[in-house]
Amino acid sequence: MTLDVVNWLAVVVCVVVSMISGFLWYHPKTFFPAWWKGINKMDTPAPTTGGPPSTWVLTVLAAVVQAVVMSVVLSAMGAGNVSAGVTAGVLLWFGFVAPTSLANKLFAGAGMKVWAIEAGNHLLNFVLFGAILGFWR
């Protein structure tokens, strides 16, 4: 399988959608306060910026990799519609992201609440990526 199956415009849209969904998911009026408390940062002032530029570069790069790999997987599956894309997104999340991140959070002592918030954001992104990439096949 080569990268010629990747719709690069759809990947760019996935990355933009990922940044928007992350902004909304971790907004102070949504899950940020519970997440901040869950990672034991309540004594630390909430950041007023998104952190150092390397954080943003690596976050965007991670979204690119996820979207490209999902595009390749959808192509290998012959999935060419929104429903198949969403199903693939859920299955990839359930099979790889959820269990891996669960083990990491439990061993780090972060607990189920932090895992649910973080994994929920990943699930949302995988579903959105699947829908976008499935639609754009």
N, C-alpha and C positions, 0 to 999 in steps of 0.2 A: 504494500500500500504506500502510495506517495502522497505528498502534500498537494498534488494537483486537484484533489477532490475537495479542497478547502475553499469555501467562499469567503474570501478575505474581507469583503464589505460586511458580511454577516458577522464575522469575528469582531470587527471594529464596533458594530452595533452591540454585540454581546458585552464587550468591555465597557462601553458607555453605560449600558443598562446595569452592569455590575456595580459601577461607581455610584449610580443614582440609588440603586436598591440598598447598597451599603450605607450611604448617607442617611436614607430614611430609616433603615433598620436600627442603626446606632445613634439616631437623633436623640437629643435630651428629652424629647417628649414621647419617645417610644422605649426601646430596650436599653439605651445607654445607662441610665441610673442603676438598673438592676445588674447589668453586666459589670459596671464599675465597682459596685459593692461586692459582687460575687468574686471578683479577682482581687479583693482586699485592697482597694486603692482609695477608700473613702477618706483617708487622712491626707491624700494627695490631691491637690487641686486638679480639676478636670482640665485637660489640654484645651487651649484656645485655638490651636492650629492642629493640623493633621499629623504633626510630627515631622521628622527630618525628611528631606527629599528622597533619601534611599527607601524609606517606607513606602512612599507613593510609587516609586519606580518598580519596586519588587511586587507591590500589590497589583499594579497594572500588568506586569509581566506574568504573574500567576494567573490572572484572568485570561490573558492571551493564550497561555498554555492550556488552560482548561477548555476554552472555546475551540481551539485547534484540535485537541485530542477528541473532544466530543464530536466535532465535525467528521473526523476520520472514523470514529466508531459508528456514527450514524450511517456513513457511506458503506462501511463494511457490513452493517446490518441490512442495508437496502432500505433504511427508514427514510421515507420521503414525504412526511406530512407532520403536522403539528402534534397530533396524538402520539405518533411513534416517537417523536422527539421528546415529548414530555415524559412518556413511559421510560425511555432510555435515561433521561435525566434523573428520574426517581430511582431507577435501578442502580445506576452508577453511584449515586449518593448513598443509597442503602447498602450497597455492597462494599464500597471503598471508603467513602468519606466518614459516614456515621460511625462504623466500628473503630476506625483508626483514631478519629478525633476523640471518641469516647474513652478509649484506653489512655490516650495522652492526658485528657482532663482528669481522669480518676487517679492516675499515678502522680499527677501534679498537685492533687488535693483540691482541685477547683470545684468539683462536685457537678451534680446533674443539671443544676440551674444554668451555670455558665455553659456547659456543654449544649444544653437545649437552645440557648440564645445563639451561640456560635454556629452550631450545626444547622439550626433553622435558617440562618442567613445563607449558608452554603446550599441547603435544599432549595430555597427560593431561587438562587442563582442558577443551579443546575436545571431546574424546571424551566426557567426563563430562557436559558441557553438552548435547551432542547427544543422549546417551542420556536424560537427564532431560527435556529439552524434547520429544524424540520420543515418549517414554512418555506425557507429559502433554498430548498433542495432543487 
